[in-house]
């Protein structure tokens, strides 16, 4: 996916985190779609996808403001499944690139 498109998705997911139930519902659907794309993608595609939406994924998974119910939070974590998918699909080199690609929370 183009970097610009992923940046828009990342911004929308960040914006939707602490907004209305309707926006949160759309964001949760988008996160499920991202989780599906991660599980079906090839090594290089997965790294690009996760890196493109890294800030928002981290924000939703951490749920620092506690805006998600326990079931919603579990749904986010299980739909994205970053750790298990990264370990099963990527080499250590890809994981290193992801972890050091940029600081979470800034561009």
C-alpha positions in Angstrom: 0.0 0.0 0.0 1.2 3.5 -0.7 2.8 5.3 2.3 0.4 8.3 1.9 -2.6 6.0 2.1 -1.3 4.3 5.2 -0.6 7.7 6.8 -4.3 8.7 6.3 -5.5 5.4 7.8 -3.1 6.0 10.7 -4.5 9.5 11.3 -8.1 8.3 11.1 -7.4 5.6 13.6 -5.7 8.0 15.9 -8.6 10.5 15.6 -11.2 7.8 16.2 -9.6 6.5 19.4 -11.5 8.7 21.9 -14.5 9.8 19.9 -18.1 8.6 19.4 -19.2 5.0 19.6 -19.9 5.1 15.9 -16.4 6.3 15.0 -14.9 3.8 17.4 -17.0 1.1 15.7 -15.6 2.0 12.3 -12.1 2.1 13.7 -12.5 -1.3 15.3 -13.6 -2.6 11.9 -10.6 -1.0 10.3 -8.3 -2.6 12.9 -9.9 -6.1 12.1 -9.2 -5.5 8.4 -5.5 -4.6 9.2 -5.3 -7.7 11.3 -6.6 -9.8 8.4 -4.1 -8.1 6.0 -1.2 -8.8 8.5 -2.1 -12.5 8.7 -2.4 -12.9 4.9 0.5 -10.7 3.8 4.0 -11.5 2.8 7.1 -10.4 4.9 7.8 -7.1 3.2 4.1 -6.2 2.9 3.5 -6.8 6.6 6.4 -4.6 7.7 5.2 -1.8 5.5 1.6 -2.1 6.6 2.5 -2.2 10.3 5.0 0.6 10.0 2.4 2.7 8.2 -0.1 2.4 11.0 2.3 1.9 13.9 1.2 5.0 16.0 -2.5 4.1 15.9 -2.0 0.4 16.5 0.1 1.2 19.5 -2.4 3.7 20.8 -5.4 1.3 20.4 -3.5 -1.7 21.9 -2.2 0.3 24.9 -5.6 2.0 25.5 -3.9 4.4 27.9 -7.0 6.5 28.2 -9.2 3.4 29.0 -11.8 4.3 26.3 -12.3 0.6 25.4 -14.4 -1.9 27.3 -12.5 -5.1 28.2 -14.2 -7.0 25.4 -13.3 -4.2 22.8 -9.7 -4.2 24.0 -9.4 -7.9 23.8 -10.9 -7.7 20.3 -8.4 -5.1 19.2 -5.5 -7.2 20.5 -6.7 -10.4 19.1 -7.6 -9.0 15.7 -4.2 -7.4 15.2 -2.2 -10.1 16.9 1.1 -8.3 16.2 3.4 -10.4 18.3 2.3 -13.8 17.2 2.0 -12.8 13.5 5.4 -11.1 13.5 7.1 -14.1 15.1 5.5 -16.6 12.7 5.9 -14.6 9.5 8.9 -12.4 9.8 12.6 -12.8 10.3 14.4 -11.1 13.1 15.7 -8.6 10.6 12.2 -7.5 9.7 11.2 -7.2 13.4 14.4 -5.1 14.1 13.4 -2.8 11.2 9.9 -2.4 12.5 11.0 -1.7 16.1 13.6 0.9 15.0 11.7 2.5 12.1 10.5 5.5 14.0 9.4 6.6 17.5 5.8 5.8 18.3 3.8 9.0 18.7 5.8 11.1 16.3 6.4 11.3 12.6 
